Amino acid sequence: MVKRKGTGMLAVWSEVPPEHEEEFNECYNQEHISERLSVPGVLSATRYEAVKSGPNI
C-alpha cells in the first residue's frame, strides 16, 4: 500500500432542519462526497455527527 500524505484539510459544519435531514444526508453521501473525491489532490472524505449542541452535521 502506498502511503499518502495530505497537506491541507477542509472542514464543514452544517445546521440542517430535522425535516430536511434525510434529503440532505442522501445528497451529501451520494453526490457531494463523490464530487469532492474527484478533485485532484483530495485523498479522502469522512463525515462526523455532533453529539452535543451546535451544528448537527
Secondary structure as a PSIPRED ss2 file (coil, helix, strand):
# PSIPRED VFORMAT (PSIPRED V4.0)

   1 M C   1.000  0.000  0.000
   2 V C   1.000  0.000  0.000
   3 K C   1.000  0.000  0.000
   4 R C   1.000  0.000  0.000
   5 K C   1.000  0.000  0.000
   6 G C   1.000  0.000  0.000
   7 T C   1.000  0.000  0.000
   8 G C   1.000  0.000  0.000
   9 M C   1.000  0.000  0.000
  10 L C   1.000  0.000  0.000
  11 A C   1.000  0.000  0.000
  12 V C   1.000  0.000  0.000
  13 W C   1.000  0.000  0.000
  14 S C   1.000  0.000  0.000
  15 E C   1.000  0.000  0.000
  16 V C   1.000  0.000  0.000
  17 P C   1.000  0.000  0.000
  18 P H   0.000  1.000  0.000
  19 E H   0.000  1.000  0.000
  20 H H   0.000  1.000  0.000
  21 E H   0.000  1.000  0.000
  22 E H   0.000  1.000  0.000
  23 E H   0.000  1.000  0.000
  24 F H   0.000  1.000  0.000
  25 N H   0.000  1.000  0.000
  26 E H   0.000  1.000  0.000
  27 C H   0.000  1.000  0.000
  28 Y H   0.000  1.000  0.000
  29 N H   0.000  1.000  0.000
  30 Q H   0.000  1.000  0.000
  31 E H   0.000  1.000  0.000
  32 H H   0.000  1.000  0.000
  33 I H   0.000  1.000  0.000
  34 S H   0.000  1.000  0.000
  35 E H   0.000  1.000  0.000
  36 R H   0.000  1.000  0.000
  37 L H   0.000  1.000  0.000
  38 S C   1.000  0.000  0.000
  39 V C   1.000  0.000  0.000
  40 P C   1.000  0.000  0.000
  41 G C   1.000  0.000  0.000
  42 V C   1.000  0.000  0.000
  43 L C   1.000  0.000  0.000
  44 S C   1.000  0.000  0.000
  45 A C   1.000  0.000  0.000
  46 T C   1.000  0.000  0.000
  47 R C   1.000  0.000  0.000
  48 Y C   1.000  0.000  0.000
  49 E C   1.000  0.000  0.000
  50 A C   1.000  0.000  0.000
  51 V C   1.000  0.000  0.000
  52 K C   1.000  0.000  0.000
  53 S C   1.000  0.000  0.000
  54 G C   1.000  0.000  0.000
  55 P C   1.000  0.000  0.000
  56 N C   1.000  0.000  0.000
  57 I C   1.000  0.000  0.000
